[in-house]
Amino acid sequence: MYGLTVRWSLAQAAPEVAQQLRDYVCDTSLQRFTGMPGLCFKTWRMVPGDSFEGSYVWETASARDEFLASFRAVAADAPGTQLIGSGPESYELFEVVAVAEGGAGFRAGPGPGQ
């Protein structure tokens, strides 16, 4: 499996942006990525006041690379960019060595704040 992380800085974002990002992810983005061809899973991670990121795991390197190319073309207008007020600060490509499912099982859907 092949990963991609796209990270935005929240250092200059208004405090209310954290909740706006939670609402956008749970109300819109979650549905967009659920069942997406080639995508194994996506997580959204936030450290309020510090960073917001989307972390994607793709079945193939080509699926990841195609998504990255298409995202870079629209990153300036992406909803996260619009809410935060600045574009992604980094893109990281990585290899997924392994994934373990714990005893609690894998759960898709909104996190604890929703």
FIVEXFI-636128 format. One record per residue: residue in one letter; residue number from 1; x, y, z of N, C-alpha, C in turn. Coordinates in Angstrom, 1 decimal, always signed. Atoms other than C-alpha are relative to their C-alpha. Example, Ala and Ser with C-alpha at 12.3 -4.5 7.8 and 13.67 -1.06 7.14 Angstrom:
ZARO type seq    n_X    n_Y    n_Z   ca_X   ca_Y   ca_Z    c_X    c_Y    c_Z
ZARO    a   1   +0.9   -1.2   +0.0  +12.3   -4.5   +7.8   +0.9   +1.2   +0.0
ZARO    s   2   -0.9   -1.1   +0.0  +13.7   -1.1   +7.1   -0.8   +1.1   +0.8
//
This chain:
ZARO type seq    n_X    n_Y    n_Z   ca_X   ca_Y   ca_Z    c_X    c_Y    c_Z
ZARO    m   1   +0.8   -1.2   +0.0   +0.0   +0.0   +0.0   +0.9   +1.2   +0.0
ZARO    y   2   -0.8   -1.3   +0.2   +1.1   +3.6   -0.7   -0.7   +1.1   +0.6
ZARO    g   3   +0.7   -1.1   -0.7   +0.4   +6.6   +1.4   +0.4   +1.4   -0.5
ZARO    l   4   -0.2   -1.4   +0.3   +0.1  +10.3   +1.0   -0.6   +0.8   +1.2
ZARO    t   5   +0.5   -0.9   -1.0   -0.2  +13.0   +3.7   +0.0   +1.4   -0.5
ZARO    v   6   +0.0   -1.4   +0.4   -1.3  +16.5   +2.9   -0.3   +0.8   +1.3
ZARO    r   7   +0.1   -0.7   -1.3   -0.8  +19.0   +5.8   -0.1   +1.5   -0.2
ZARO    w   8   +0.2   -1.4   -0.1   -2.0  +22.5   +6.4   +0.5   +0.5   +1.4
ZARO    s   9   -0.3   -0.6   -1.2   -0.7  +24.8   +9.1   -1.2   +0.7   +0.5
ZARO    l  10   +1.1   -0.7   -0.7   -3.3  +26.1  +11.6   +0.5   +1.2   +0.8
ZARO    a  11   -0.7   -1.0   -0.8   -0.8  +28.5  +13.2   -0.6   +1.4   -0.1
ZARO    q  12   +0.6   -1.3   +0.3   -2.4  +31.6  +11.6   -1.5   +0.0   -0.1
ZARO    a  13   +1.5   +0.1   +0.2   -6.0  +30.3  +11.4   -0.7   +0.5   +1.3
ZARO    a  14   +0.9   -0.4   -1.1   -8.8  +31.7  +13.5   -0.4   -1.2   +0.9
ZARO    p  15   +0.3   +1.1   -0.9   -9.8  +29.6  +16.5   -1.2   -0.8   -0.5
ZARO    e  16   +1.2   +0.6   +0.4  -13.2  +28.8  +15.0   +0.2   -1.0   -1.2
ZARO    v  17   -0.3   +0.8   +1.1  -11.6  +27.1  +12.0   +0.1   -1.5   +0.4
ZARO    a  18   +0.0   +1.4   -0.4  -11.1  +23.9  +14.0   -1.4   -0.7   -0.1
ZARO    q  19   +1.3   +0.5   +0.1  -14.8  +23.4  +14.3   -0.6   +0.0   -1.4
ZARO    q  20   +0.4   +0.0   +1.4  -15.4  +24.4  +10.7   +0.5   -1.1   -0.7
ZARO    l  21   -0.6   +1.1   +0.6  -13.0  +21.8   +9.6   -0.7   -1.3   +0.4
ZARO    r  22   +0.7   +1.2   -0.4  -14.7  +19.1  +11.7   -1.3   -0.1   -0.7
ZARO    d  23   +1.3   +0.0   +0.7  -18.1  +20.1  +10.3   +0.1   -0.4   -1.5
ZARO    y  24   -0.2   +0.2   +1.4  -16.8  +20.1   +6.7   +0.3   -1.5   -0.2
ZARO    v  25   -0.4   +1.4   +0.2  -15.1  +16.7   +7.1   -1.2   -1.0   +0.2
ZARO    c  26   +1.1   +0.9   -0.4  -18.1  +15.0   +8.8   -1.2   +0.2   -0.9
ZARO    d  27   +1.2   -0.3   +0.8  -20.8  +16.7   +6.6   +0.2   -0.2   -1.5
ZARO    t  28   -0.3   +0.0   +1.4  -19.1  +16.6   +3.2   +1.1   -1.0   -0.4
ZARO    s  29   -1.2   +0.8   +0.5  -15.6  +15.1   +2.8   -0.1   -1.4   +0.3
ZARO    l  30   +0.1   +1.5   -0.4  -16.3  +11.8   +4.6   -0.8   -0.7   -1.1
ZARO    q  31   +0.8   +0.6   +1.1  -19.0  +11.0   +2.0   +0.8   -0.1   -1.3
ZARO    r  32   -0.7   +0.0   +1.3  -16.8  +12.0   -0.9   +1.1   -1.1   -0.1
ZARO    f  33   -1.1   +1.0   +0.1  -14.0   +9.6   +0.0   -0.4   -1.4   +0.3
ZARO    t  34   +0.5   +1.3   -0.3  -16.1   +6.7   +1.2   -0.3   -0.8   -1.3
ZARO    g  35   +0.2   +0.8   +1.2  -15.9   +4.0   -1.5   +0.8   +0.4   -1.2
ZARO    m  36   -0.7   -0.5   +1.2  -13.5   +5.9   -3.7   +0.9   -1.1   -0.6
ZARO    p  37   -0.8   +1.1   +0.6  -11.9   +3.5   -6.2   +1.5   +0.2   +0.2
ZARO    g  38   -1.5   +0.0   -0.2   -8.2   +2.7   -5.4   +0.4   +0.4   +1.4
ZARO    l  39   -0.3   -0.4   -1.4   -8.4   +4.2   -1.9   -0.3   -1.1   +1.0
ZARO    c  40   +0.2   +1.0   -1.1   -7.9   +1.8   +1.0   -0.7   +0.7   +1.2
ZARO    f  41   +0.6   -0.8   -1.0   -8.7   +4.4   +3.6   +0.6   +1.4   +0.1
ZARO    k  42   -0.5   -1.3   -0.3   -8.3   +8.0   +4.6   -0.4   +0.4   +1.4
ZARO    t  43   +0.3   -0.5   -1.4   -8.0   +9.6   +8.0   +0.3   +1.6   -0.1
ZARO    w  44   -0.2   -1.4   -0.2   -8.3  +13.3   +8.9   +0.5   +0.2   +1.4
ZARO    r  45   -0.6   -0.1   -1.3   -6.1  +14.4  +11.7   +0.2   +1.5   +0.3
ZARO    m  46   -0.2   -1.4   -0.3   -6.0  +17.7  +13.5   +0.6   +0.2   +1.4
ZARO    v  47   -0.5   -0.5   -1.3   -4.0  +19.3  +16.3   -0.4   +1.5   +0.0
ZARO    p  48   +0.5   -1.4   +0.1   -6.0  +22.5  +16.9   +1.1   +1.0   +0.4
ZARO    g  49   -1.0   -1.0   -0.2   -3.9  +25.6  +16.6   +1.4   -0.3   -0.6
ZARO    d  50   -1.3   +0.4   +0.5   -1.1  +23.6  +15.0   -0.1   -0.5   -1.5
ZARO    s  51   +0.0   +0.5   +1.4   -2.0  +21.5  +11.9   -1.3   -0.8   -0.2
ZARO    f  52   +1.1   +0.9   +0.5   -4.7  +19.7   +9.9   +0.5   -0.7   -1.2
ZARO    e  53   -0.5   +0.8   +1.1   -4.0  +16.9   +7.6   -0.9   -1.1   -0.4
ZARO    g  54   +0.7   +1.1   +0.6   -5.5  +14.3   +5.3   +1.1   -1.1   -0.2
ZARO    s  55   -0.9   +1.0   +0.2   -3.7  +11.0   +5.3   -0.7   -1.2   -0.7
ZARO    y  56   +0.6   +0.9   +0.9   -4.5   +8.6   +2.5   +0.8   -1.2   -0.2
ZARO    v  57   -0.7   +1.2   +0.3   -3.6   +5.0   +1.9   -0.7   -0.6   -1.3
ZARO    w  58   +0.4   +0.4   +1.3   -3.9   +3.8   -1.7   +0.4   -1.5   -0.3
ZARO    e  59   -0.3   +1.4   +0.4   -3.9   +0.3   -3.2   +1.3   -0.1   -0.8
ZARO    t  60   -1.1   +0.0   +0.9   -1.3   +1.2   -5.8   +0.7   +1.4   +0.0
ZARO    a  61   -0.7   -1.3   +0.2   +1.4   +3.9   -6.3   -0.6   +0.8   -1.1
ZARO    s  62   +0.5   -0.8   +1.1   -0.2   +4.9   -9.5   -1.3   +0.7   +0.4
ZARO    a  63   +1.2   -0.6   -0.5   -3.6   +5.5   -7.8   +0.3   +1.2   +0.9
ZARO    r  64   -0.4   -1.2   -0.9   -1.9   +7.7   -5.2   +0.6   +1.1   -0.8
ZARO    d  65   -0.6   -1.0   +0.7   +0.2   +9.5   -7.7   -1.0   +0.8   -0.9
ZARO    e  66   +1.0   -0.7   +0.7   -2.8  +10.3   -9.9   -0.9   +0.9   +0.8
ZARO    f  67   +0.8   -0.9   -0.9   -4.8  +11.6   -7.0   +0.9   +1.2   +0.4
ZARO    l  68   -0.9   -1.2   -0.4   -1.8  +13.8   -5.9   +0.0   +1.0   -1.1
ZARO    a  69   +0.0   -1.0   +1.2   -1.5  +15.3   -9.4   -1.3   +0.7   -0.1
ZARO    s  70   +1.3   -0.7   +0.1   -5.2  +16.1   -9.5   -0.2   +0.9   +1.2
ZARO    f  71   +0.2   -0.9   -1.1   -5.2  +17.5   -6.0   +0.8   +1.2   -0.1
ZARO    r  72   -0.9   -1.1   +0.1   -2.2  +19.7   -6.5   -0.6   +1.1   -1.0
ZARO    a  73   +0.6   -0.9   +1.0   -4.0  +21.2   -9.6   -1.1   +0.9   +0.6
ZARO    v  74   +1.1   -0.8   -0.6   -6.9  +22.4   -7.3   +0.2   +0.4   +1.4
ZARO    a  75   -0.3   -0.2   -1.4   -5.2  +22.7   -3.9   -0.3   +1.5   +0.4
ZARO    a  76   +0.3   -1.3   -0.4   -5.5  +26.5   -3.9   -1.5   +0.3   +0.2
ZARO    d  77   +1.5   -0.2   -0.1   -9.3  +26.2   -4.2   -0.6   -1.1   +0.9
ZARO    a  78   +0.5   +1.1   -0.8   -9.7  +23.1   -2.0   -0.8   +0.6   +1.3
ZARO    p  79   +0.8   -0.5   -1.2  -12.3  +23.5   +0.9   +0.9   +0.2   +1.2
ZARO    g  80   -0.9   -0.2   -1.1   -9.6  +23.0   +3.5   +0.8   +1.3   -0.1
ZARO    t  81   -0.8   -1.3   +0.2   -7.5  +25.8   +2.0   -0.9   +1.2   +0.2
ZARO    q  82   +0.9   -1.1   -0.1  -10.5  +28.0   +1.8   -0.4   +0.3   +1.5
ZARO    l  83   +0.3   -0.1   -1.4  -11.4  +27.4   +5.5   +1.2   +0.5   +0.8
ZARO    i  84   -1.3   -0.3   -0.8   -7.8  +27.7   +6.8   +0.5   +1.4   -0.4
ZARO    g  85   -0.5   -1.3   +0.5   -6.9  +30.7   +4.6   +1.4   -0.1   -0.6
ZARO    s  86   -1.3   +0.2   +0.7   -3.7  +29.2   +3.2   +0.1   -1.5   -0.5
ZARO    g  87   -0.1   +1.3   +0.6   -2.7  +26.2   +1.1   +0.9   -1.0   +0.8
ZARO    p  88   -0.8   +1.0   -0.7   -1.0  +23.0   +2.1   +1.5   +0.4   +0.2
ZARO    e  89   -1.4   -0.3   -0.3   +2.4  +23.4   +3.7   +0.9   -1.2   -0.4
ZARO    s  90   -0.9   +1.1   +0.4   +3.6  +19.9   +2.8   -0.8   -1.2   -0.5
ZARO    y  91   +0.5   +1.2   +0.5   +2.9  +16.7   +0.9   +1.1   -1.1   +0.3
ZARO    e  92   -0.9   +1.0   -0.4   +4.5  +13.5   +2.1   -0.5   -1.3   -0.6
ZARO    l  93   +0.3   +1.3   +0.6   +4.6  +10.2   +0.1   +0.7   -1.0   +0.9
ZARO    f  94   -0.6   +1.1   -0.9   +5.2   +7.0   +2.1   -0.5   -1.3   -0.4
ZARO    e  95   +0.3   +1.5   +0.2   +5.1   +3.2   +1.9   -0.7   -0.5   +1.3
ZARO    v  96   +0.6   +0.6   -1.2   +2.7   +1.4   +4.3   +0.6   -1.4   +0.1
ZARO    v  97   -0.7   +1.3   -0.3   +4.7   -1.5   +5.7   -1.0   -1.0   +0.4
ZARO    a  98   +1.0   +0.9   -0.5   +1.8   -3.1   +7.5   -1.1   +0.8   +0.7
ZARO    v  99   +1.1   -0.6   -0.7   -1.6   -2.4   +9.0   -0.6   -1.1   +0.9
ZARO    a 100   +0.6   +1.0   -0.9   -2.9   -4.2  +12.1   -1.4   +0.5   +0.5
ZARO    e 101   +1.3   -0.4   -0.5   -6.6   -4.2  +13.1   +0.0   -0.5   +1.5
ZARO    g 102   +0.0   +0.3   -1.4   -6.8   -4.1  +16.9   -1.3   -0.7   +0.4
ZARO    g 103   +1.1   +0.7   -0.6   -9.3   -5.9  +19.2   -1.3   +0.8   -0.1
ZARO    a 104   +1.2   -0.8   +0.1  -11.7   -2.9  +19.0   -0.6   +0.1   -1.4
ZARO    g 105   +0.5   +0.0   +1.4  -12.0   -3.4  +15.3   +0.2   +1.3   -0.7
ZARO    f 106   -0.2   -1.3   +0.8  -11.8   -0.8  +12.5   -1.4   +0.6   -0.1
ZARO    r 107   +1.3   -0.7   +0.0  -14.5   +1.8  +12.7   +0.2   +1.2   -1.0
ZARO    a 108   +0.0   -1.1   +0.8  -15.2   +4.2   +9.9   -1.1   +1.0   +0.4
ZARO    g 109   +0.9   -1.0   -0.3  -17.0   +7.5  +10.4   +0.6   +1.1   +0.9
ZARO    p 110   -0.5   -1.2   -0.8  -16.8  +10.7  +12.5   +0.7   -0.4   +1.3
ZARO    g 111   -0.7   +0.2   -1.2  -14.5  +11.0  +15.5   -0.8   +0.4   +1.2
ZARO    p 112   +0.6   -0.2   -1.2  -15.3  +11.7  +19.1   -0.8   +1.3   +0.2
ZARO    g 113   +0.6   -1.3   -0.1  -16.3  +15.3  +18.7   -1.3   +0.2   -0.8
ZARO    q 114   +1.2   -0.1   +0.9  -19.2  +14.6  +16.3   -1.1   -0.8   +0.4
//
